[in-house]
C-alpha cells in the first residue's frame, strides 16, 4: 500500500476551485479536511508499506519516488 500524504493546507489549495467535491462545499472546507485527516491519517499510516510526501512536488517526481521505493522493498 502506498500512502500519498498531502498536508491539509495543500489539499485546500488543490481543491479550492473544484466545485465537484460535495463534502467541501461548506463555509469551512479546511475544517472538514482537518477532521477527515485526523480520522484517516493514522489508519493510512498503519497499513502503508510506503508513505510519500506530495506537498509542493510535481507528479513526475512523486511517481519517480514511488517507483524507487517499490523497487527497494523486499520481495513478497
C-alpha positions in Angstrom: 0.0 0.0 0.0 1.4 3.4 -1.0 0.0 6.4 1.0 0.3 9.7 -0.8 0.3 12.1 2.1 -0.6 15.7 1.5 -1.0 18.4 4.1 -4.4 19.9 4.8 -3.1 23.3 3.5 -2.0 21.7 0.2 -5.4 19.9 -0.1 -7.2 23.2 0.4 -5.1 24.8 -2.3 -5.6 21.9 -4.7 -9.4 21.6 -4.2 -10.4 25.3 -3.6 -11.6 25.8 -7.2 -13.2 22.3 -7.7 -17.0 22.5 -7.5 -17.3 18.7 -7.8 -16.5 18.0 -4.2 -19.8 17.9 -2.2 -18.0 17.3 1.2 -16.1 20.6 0.7 -19.0 22.8 -0.3 -19.2 24.2 3.2 -18.4 27.5 4.9 -15.2 26.0 6.2 -13.8 23.3 3.9 -10.5 23.4 5.8 -12.2 22.2 9.0 -13.8 19.3 7.0 -10.4 18.4 5.7 -8.7 18.7 9.1 -11.4 16.5 10.6 -11.1 13.9 7.9 -7.3 13.9 8.2 -7.4 13.4 11.9 -9.5 10.3 11.4 -7.9 8.8 8.3 -4.2 9.7 8.6 -3.4 7.3 11.5 -5.3 4.5 9.7 -3.5 5.1 6.4 -0.1 5.2 8.1 -0.8 2.0 9.9 -1.4 0.0 6.7 1.0 1.8 4.4 4.1 0.0 3.2 5.4 3.3 1.8 4.5 6.9 2.7 5.2 9.5 0.1 5.0 13.3 0.9 3.5 15.1 -2.1 3.3 18.7 -0.9 4.8 21.1 -3.5 6.1 18.3 -5.6 5.3 17.7 -9.3 3.6 14.4 -10.2 6.7 13.3 -12.1 8.8 13.4 -9.0 6.2 11.7 -6.9 6.0 8.8 -9.4 9.7 8.5 -9.6 9.9 8.2 -5.8 7.1 5.6 -5.7 8.9 3.5 -8.3 12.3 3.8 -6.5 10.7 2.9 -3.1 8.8 0.0 -4.5 11.9 -1.5 -6.1 13.7 -1.2 -2.7 11.0 -3.3 -0.9 11.9 -6.9 -0.2 10.1 -9.4 -2.4 6.9 -10.9 -1.1 
